[in-house]
Amino acid sequence: MKQAPEHLVNLIEPIVEGLGYECVGIDYNPHPKHGLLRVYIDSENGILVEDCTKVSHQISGVLDVEDPIQGFYQLEVSSPVRIDLFLKSVNLSSLSVAPSWFIYLKPFMVVEKSQD
């Protein structure tokens, strides 16, 4: 996945910020059959699935009108993985040996598919 082109960033960031969220990243992977546009949002109060849905619907509407992406693509809106919040909830001092951790975090996301 690579950072989205500037014209997509300039289109999406104001939408996210206008809804009261921080746009922390936009990735775009163009592909003729299954392109992927991923938008990461955050806020001081954290992100709920309802927040992702709200942002997704607004972005989707603007993308439908502006049509900046040719062909089929999937829009995903999600929160960034907040490892700092996870580690605060773990009491490492209660472990008697050095831990070996394998952490797999899968944040929720809202997915919308668009087809020309």
FENRADA-V88172 format. One record per helix or strand. SS is the DSSP state (~ for helix, > for strand). FROM is the first residue (numbers start at 1). LEN is the number of residues. If there is no record, write none. Layout:
((SS;FROM;LEN) (SS;FROM;LEN))
This chain:
((>;2;2) (~;6;13) (>;22;8) (>;35;8) (~;49;18) (>;73;7) (~;83;6) (~;92;3) (>;109;6))
